[in-house]
Amino acid sequence: MSVKKVVLLGSTGSIGTSTLRVASEIPERMEIVGLAAANSVTALAQQVKDTGVKHVGIYNPEKEAELRVLIPADVQVHVGLEGLIELARLEGADMVLVAIVGIAGLHPAFAAIAAGKDLAVASKEILVMAGELVMRAAREKGVNILPVDSEHNAIFQCLDNRGSSEAQNDEISRLILTASGGPFRMMPIEELESVKLEQALKHPTWEMGRKITIDSATLFNKGLEMIEARWLFDVEMDRVDVIVHPQSIVHSMVEFIDGSILAQLSTTDMCFPIQYAVTYPDRLANDLKPLNFSELGKLEFEAPRRDAFPAIDLAVRAGTKGGTLPAVLNAANEVAVDAFVEGKIGFTDIWQVVEQTMDAHEWNAGETLESLIAADEDARVLAVGFL
């Protein structure tokens, strides 16, 4: 079994640091050969020292000089978006793991595929905005798209080794994504309007960045994951479902046409899906905490409150229509979340801004990456007008 050489884009975030932890624990199977971050120069420089990589990227050009002072002279620095693309094409790398927040990961993702490298996806924007284009490009190049999100990785594991994608698709009745329900799962609908930022940032089970934590509170995170699943596993939106599971132990499930359901379970640690994405199709022993069913006591499941949390229905609408609408939903949500963080709008206004932006958008089929990026830009302008 050979060592997989991995370029990690977004190395200083939560997924990035978990990926580095996995690499340190399985050095016989995983080597980090390139790192990149947006702005976190000090953390990035320490990662360069810890890993010994000779290629590092910094997305913000203004941080280049600061970074160069902190790293060895023989480390090549790749700057800006073009630098991320260079890293995605790095000679000798087998896989590119994209954990960049926002659309900055789109061009590097396509560059990695074009260079014949497997792509591990932790950035929602790649598949939400351009899922059809990404999966088509991957098929044409014969490369793997490996999900890192715990929910999609769980489905990937449940579907593993089931023959051709066509046969597999015919056997699937539903993909069931689990959701913790967020901190307001039981809150009466009339109280949601008064939710404060500090409350929205208290996720009950996962430690995540600010944006994804708020998305989990609104359930937009789950809506975006539904669109991702639609493209990753080539199923229609009406076969992608969500169930609330507060314990976050069952990470997702697949229901087959014979009524059987397969589920993937593990403790809440992102190192599990990261390791499987990197070592696929092999499984390796590790020191991660195993499940103890006698300690769990019970696992609960309930339907999401779609009336109180309309993000799921908005996502179903976007994923069903396709084209530019998923990109619009994603962009409008980013604008609305930023506005909520800044105190410009209330919690429930997030959904309203997204819906109004979707209604106002002039839809097109989104057949090129450029058209999807243009839709993203237009949606941001529209969304600002609805704040």
C-alpha positions as CSV (number, residue, x, y, z in Angstrom):
1,M,0.0,0.0,0.0
2,S,1.5,3.3,-1.2
3,V,1.6,6.6,0.5
4,K,-1.1,9.0,-0.8
5,K,0.4,12.5,-1.4
6,V,-2.2,15.2,-0.5
7,V,-2.4,18.9,-1.2
8,L,-4.5,20.5,1.5
9,L,-6.3,23.8,0.6
10,G,-7.7,25.5,3.7
11,S,-5.3,24.0,6.1
12,T,-5.8,26.4,9.1
13,G,-9.6,25.8,9.5
14,S,-11.3,23.1,11.5
15,I,-11.3,20.5,8.6
16,G,-7.7,21.4,7.7
17,T,-6.4,20.9,11.2
18,S,-8.3,17.6,11.5
19,T,-6.7,16.5,8.2
20,L,-3.2,17.3,9.5
21,R,-4.0,15.3,12.6
22,V,-5.1,12.3,10.5
23,A,-1.9,12.6,8.4
24,S,0.3,12.6,11.5
25,E,-1.4,9.4,12.7
26,I,-1.1,7.4,9.4
27,P,2.2,8.6,7.9
28,E,2.6,5.2,6.2
29,R,-0.5,6.0,4.1
30,M,-0.7,9.8,3.9
31,E,1.8,12.6,3.3
32,I,0.9,16.3,3.1
33,V,2.9,17.8,0.2
34,G,1.2,21.2,-0.1
35,L,-0.7,23.6,2.2
36,A,-2.7,26.8,1.7
37,A,-4.6,29.2,3.8
38,A,-6.4,32.5,3.2
39,N,-5.0,34.8,5.9
40,S,-3.8,32.9,8.9
41,V,0.0,33.4,8.4
42,T,1.2,32.4,11.8
43,A,-0.7,29.2,11.9
44,L,0.2,28.3,8.3
45,A,3.9,28.9,9.0
46,Q,3.7,26.5,12.0
47,Q,2.1,23.9,9.8
48,V,4.9,24.3,7.2
49,K,7.4,23.7,10.0
50,D,5.4,20.7,11.4
51,T,4.9,19.0,8.0
52,G,8.1,20.0,6.2
53,V,6.2,20.8,3.0
54,K,8.1,22.6,0.2
55,H,5.0,24.2,-1.3
56,V,2.6,26.6,0.5
57,G,-0.1,28.9,-0.7
58,I,-1.5,32.2,0.7
59,Y,-4.7,33.4,-0.9
60,N,-4.4,37.0,0.4
61,P,-1.5,38.6,-1.6
62,E,-1.0,41.2,1.1
63,K,0.1,38.4,3.5
64,E,2.8,37.1,1.2
65,A,5.7,39.1,2.6
66,E,4.7,38.3,6.2
67,L,4.6,34.6,5.4
68,R,8.0,34.5,3.7
69,V,9.7,35.8,6.8
70,L,8.3,33.0,8.9
71,I,9.1,30.0,6.7
72,P,12.3,28.5,5.3
73,A,13.8,30.1,2.2
74,D,13.5,26.8,0.1
75,V,9.7,26.7,0.5
76,Q,8.0,27.8,-2.7
77,V,5.1,30.3,-2.0
78,H,2.1,30.3,-4.3
79,V,0.0,33.5,-4.1
80,G,-3.6,34.3,-4.7
81,L,-6.2,32.3,-6.7
82,E,-3.5,31.4,-9.3
83,G,-1.4,30.1,-6.5
84,L,-4.2,27.8,-5.3
85,I,-4.6,26.5,-8.9
86,E,-0.8,25.9,-9.1
87,L,-1.0,23.9,-5.9
88,A,-4.0,21.9,-7.2
89,R,-1.9,20.9,-10.2
90,L,1.2,20.1,-8.1
91,E,3.3,17.5,-9.7
92,G,3.5,14.3,-7.7
93,A,0.4,14.9,-5.7
94,D,-2.3,12.2,-5.8
95,M,-5.2,14.0,-4.2
96,V,-6.3,17.6,-3.5
97,L,-8.5,18.1,-0.4
98,V,-10.4,21.4,-0.7
99,A,-11.6,22.8,2.7
100,I,-11.7,26.4,1.6
101,V,-14.8,28.4,2.7
102,G,-16.5,30.2,-0.2
103,I,-16.1,30.1,-4.0
104,A,-12.3,30.4,-3.9
105,G,-12.2,26.6,-4.1
106,L,-14.0,26.3,-7.4
107,H,-11.2,26.9,-9.8
108,P,-8.6,24.8,-7.9
109,A,-11.1,22.0,-7.8
110,F,-11.5,22.0,-11.5
111,A,-7.8,22.3,-11.9
112,A,-7.2,19.3,-9.8
113,I,-9.7,17.2,-11.8
114,A,-8.1,18.4,-15.1
115,A,-4.7,17.3,-13.8
116,G,-6.1,13.8,-13.1
117,K,-6.0,14.1,-9.3
118,D,-8.6,12.7,-7.0
119,L,-10.6,15.4,-5.3
120,A,-11.7,15.3,-1.6
121,V,-14.4,17.8,-1.1
122,A,-15.1,19.5,2.2
123,S,-16.2,22.9,0.7
124,K,-20.0,22.9,0.1
125,E,-19.8,25.6,-2.6
126,I,-18.0,23.2,-5.1
127,L,-20.9,20.8,-5.4
128,V,-23.7,23.2,-4.5
129,M,-22.8,25.7,-7.2
130,A,-21.2,23.4,-9.8
131,G,-22.1,19.9,-8.9
132,E,-23.2,18.9,-12.4
133,L,-20.1,20.3,-14.0
134,V,-17.8,18.8,-11.4
135,M,-19.2,15.3,-11.6
136,R,-19.2,15.4,-15.4
137,A,-15.5,16.5,-15.5
138,A,-14.6,13.8,-13.0
139,R,-16.2,11.1,-15.1
140,E,-14.4,12.3,-18.2
141,K,-11.0,12.3,-16.4
142,G,-11.7,9.1,-14.5
143,V,-10.9,10.6,-11.1
144,N,-12.7,10.0,-7.8
145,I,-14.7,12.7,-6.0
146,L,-14.5,11.7,-2.4
147,P,-16.8,13.4,0.2
148,V,-15.3,14.6,3.5
149,D,-18.5,16.0,5.1
150,S,-19.6,13.4,7.6
151,E,-23.1,13.0,6.1
152,H,-21.9,12.5,2.5
153,N,-19.1,10.3,3.6
154,A,-21.6,8.2,5.5
155,I,-23.7,7.7,2.4
156,F,-20.5,7.0,0.4
157,Q,-19.7,4.2,2.8
158,C,-23.2,2.8,2.8
159,L,-23.1,2.6,-1.0
160,D,-19.5,1.3,-1.3
161,N,-18.8,-1.6,-3.7
162,R,-22.3,-1.7,-5.1
163,G,-21.4,-2.1,-8.8
164,S,-22.0,0.5,-11.5
165,S,-23.5,3.8,-10.7
166,E,-26.5,3.1,-13.0
167,A,-27.3,-0.2,-11.1
168,Q,-26.7,1.5,-7.8
169,N,-29.0,4.4,-8.6
170,D,-31.8,2.1,-9.5
171,E,-31.5,0.4,-6.1
172,I,-31.8,3.6,-4.1
173,S,-35.1,4.6,-2.7
174,R,-33.9,7.5,-0.5
175,L,-30.7,9.1,0.8
176,I,-31.5,10.2,4.4
177,L,-29.2,12.9,5.7
178,T,-29.2,13.3,9.5
179,A,-29.3,16.7,11.1
180,S,-28.7,17.6,14.8
181,G,-31.5,20.1,14.6
182,G,-29.2,22.8,15.9
183,P,-29.7,24.8,19.1
184,F,-33.3,25.8,18.3
185,R,-34.7,22.4,17.5
186,M,-37.4,22.7,20.2
187,M,-37.8,26.5,20.2
188,P,-41.4,27.8,19.5
189,I,-41.6,29.4,16.1
190,E,-42.7,32.8,17.6
191,E,-39.5,33.0,19.6
192,L,-37.1,32.5,16.7
193,E,-37.3,36.1,15.7
194,S,-35.6,37.2,18.9
195,V,-32.6,34.7,18.6
196,K,-29.3,36.4,19.3
197,L,-25.9,35.7,17.6
198,E,-24.4,34.1,20.8
199,Q,-27.3,31.6,20.9
200,A,-26.9,30.7,17.2
201,L,-23.2,30.0,17.7
202,K,-23.8,27.3,20.4
203,H,-24.1,24.1,18.4
204,P,-25.1,21.2,20.6
205,T,-22.8,18.5,19.2
206,W,-20.1,19.9,16.7
207,E,-17.3,22.3,17.0
208,M,-17.3,24.3,13.7
209,G,-16.6,27.7,12.2
210,R,-19.0,30.6,12.6
211,K,-20.7,30.4,9.2
212,I,-21.4,26.7,9.2
213,T,-22.6,26.9,12.9
214,I,-25.2,29.5,12.0
215,D,-26.1,27.5,8.9
216,S,-26.7,24.5,11.2
217,A,-29.0,26.7,13.4
218,T,-31.1,27.8,10.3
219,L,-30.9,24.3,8.7
220,F,-29.4,25.9,5.6
221,N,-26.4,23.7,6.1
222,K,-28.7,20.6,5.7
223,G,-30.3,22.2,2.7
224,L,-27.0,22.7,1.0
225,E,-26.0,19.2,1.8
226,M,-29.2,17.9,0.1
227,I,-28.1,19.6,-3.1
228,E,-24.6,18.2,-2.7
229,A,-26.0,14.7,-2.3
230,R,-28.2,15.1,-5.4
231,W,-25.1,15.5,-7.5
232,L,-22.6,13.3,-5.7
233,F,-24.8,10.2,-5.8
234,D,-26.8,11.1,-9.0
235,V,-30.3,11.0,-7.6
236,E,-33.2,13.4,-8.0
237,M,-34.0,15.8,-5.2
238,D,-37.2,14.0,-4.3
239,R,-35.0,11.0,-3.3
240,V,-33.0,13.1,-0.8
241,D,-34.5,13.4,2.6
242,V,-33.6,14.8,6.0
243,I,-34.3,13.5,9.5
244,V,-33.4,15.2,12.8
245,H,-31.1,13.1,15.0
246,P,-30.0,15.1,18.0
247,Q,-27.2,12.7,19.1
248,S,-25.3,13.0,15.8
249,I,-24.2,9.4,16.0
250,V,-25.9,8.2,12.9
251,H,-24.3,10.3,10.2
252,S,-26.6,9.4,7.4
253,M,-28.5,6.5,5.9
254,V,-29.5,4.9,2.6
255,E,-32.9,3.3,2.1
256,F,-33.0,0.8,-0.7
257,I,-36.0,-0.2,-2.9
258,D,-36.5,-3.5,-0.9
259,G,-37.1,-1.5,2.3
260,S,-33.7,-2.2,3.8
261,I,-31.7,0.7,5.4
262,L,-28.0,0.9,5.8
263,A,-26.6,3.5,8.3
264,Q,-23.1,4.7,9.2
265,L,-22.4,5.4,12.8
266,S,-19.4,6.8,14.7
267,T,-18.6,9.3,17.4
268,T,-18.6,13.0,16.4
269,D,-15.1,13.4,15.1
270,M,-14.3,14.6,11.6
271,C,-11.1,12.5,11.6
272,F,-13.3,9.5,10.7
273,P,-14.6,10.7,7.3
274,I,-11.3,12.4,6.5
275,Q,-9.3,9.2,7.0
276,Y,-11.7,7.2,4.9
277,A,-11.7,9.7,2.1
278,V,-7.9,9.6,2.0
279,T,-7.4,5.8,2.4
280,Y,-10.4,4.7,0.3
281,P,-11.0,1.9,-0.5
282,D,-9.0,0.7,2.5
283,R,-9.8,1.0,6.1
284,L,-7.0,1.6,8.7
285,A,-6.9,1.1,12.4
286,N,-6.7,4.4,14.4
287,D,-6.8,5.8,18.0
288,L,-10.1,7.6,17.5
289,K,-12.8,7.0,20.1
290,P,-15.1,4.0,19.2
291,L,-18.8,4.0,20.0
292,N,-19.9,2.5,23.2
293,F,-23.6,1.5,22.8
294,S,-24.2,0.9,26.4
295,E,-23.2,4.5,27.2
296,L,-25.3,5.9,24.4
297,G,-28.5,4.8,26.0
298,K,-30.8,5.9,23.1
299,L,-30.8,7.3,19.6
300,E,-33.7,9.7,18.7
301,F,-35.1,10.7,15.4
302,E,-37.8,13.2,14.4
303,A,-39.0,15.0,11.3
304,P,-37.6,18.5,10.7
305,R,-39.9,21.4,11.4
306,R,-40.1,22.8,7.9
307,D,-42.6,25.4,8.9
308,A,-40.2,26.9,11.4
309,F,-37.1,26.3,9.3
310,P,-37.9,26.9,5.6
311,A,-34.3,26.4,4.5
312,I,-34.9,22.8,3.5
313,D,-37.8,23.7,1.2
314,L,-35.8,26.5,-0.4
315,A,-32.9,24.1,-1.0
316,V,-35.3,21.5,-2.5
317,R,-36.6,24.2,-4.8
318,A,-33.1,25.2,-5.9
319,G,-31.8,21.7,-6.3
320,T,-34.9,20.6,-8.3
321,K,-34.7,23.6,-10.7
322,G,-30.9,23.4,-10.9
323,G,-29.0,25.7,-13.3
324,T,-28.0,28.9,-11.5
325,L,-30.5,28.7,-8.7
326,P,-28.4,26.6,-6.2
327,A,-25.6,29.2,-6.7
328,V,-28.1,32.0,-6.0
329,L,-29.3,30.2,-2.8
330,N,-25.8,29.8,-1.6
331,A,-24.7,33.3,-2.3
332,A,-27.8,34.9,-0.8
333,N,-27.4,32.8,2.3
334,E,-23.8,34.0,2.8
335,V,-24.9,37.6,2.5
336,A,-27.7,37.1,4.9
337,V,-25.6,35.3,7.5
338,D,-22.9,38.1,7.3
339,A,-25.7,40.6,7.9
340,F,-27.0,38.7,10.9
341,V,-23.5,38.4,12.4
342,E,-23.2,42.2,11.9
343,G,-26.5,42.9,13.6
344,K,-28.2,44.3,10.5
345,I,-31.0,41.7,10.3
346,G,-32.7,39.3,12.6
347,F,-32.4,35.5,12.6
348,T,-35.6,34.7,10.7
349,D,-34.7,37.4,8.1
350,I,-32.0,35.1,6.8
351,W,-34.6,32.9,5.2
352,Q,-36.6,35.8,3.9
353,V,-33.5,37.4,2.2
354,V,-32.7,34.1,0.5
355,E,-36.2,33.5,-0.8
356,Q,-36.6,37.1,-2.1
357,T,-33.2,36.8,-3.9
358,M,-34.3,33.5,-5.5
359,D,-37.6,35.0,-6.6
360,A,-35.8,38.0,-8.1
361,H,-33.1,36.1,-9.9
362,E,-33.2,35.6,-13.7
363,W,-32.5,31.9,-14.0
364,N,-30.4,30.3,-16.6
365,A,-29.1,26.7,-17.2
366,G,-25.6,27.5,-15.8
367,E,-23.8,25.4,-18.4
368,T,-20.3,27.0,-17.7
369,L,-18.4,27.8,-14.5
370,E,-18.3,31.4,-15.6
371,S,-22.1,31.6,-15.8
372,L,-22.4,30.1,-12.3
373,I,-19.8,32.6,-10.8
374,A,-21.8,35.4,-12.6
375,A,-25.0,34.2,-10.9
376,D,-23.2,34.2,-7.6
377,E,-22.1,37.8,-8.1
378,D,-25.5,38.9,-9.2
379,A,-27.2,37.2,-6.3
380,R,-25.0,39.0,-3.8
381,V,-26.0,42.3,-5.2
382,L,-29.7,41.3,-5.1
383,A,-29.4,40.0,-1.6
384,V,-27.9,43.2,-0.3
385,G,-30.9,45.1,-1.6
386,F,-33.2,42.9,0.5
387,L,-31.4,43.5,3.8
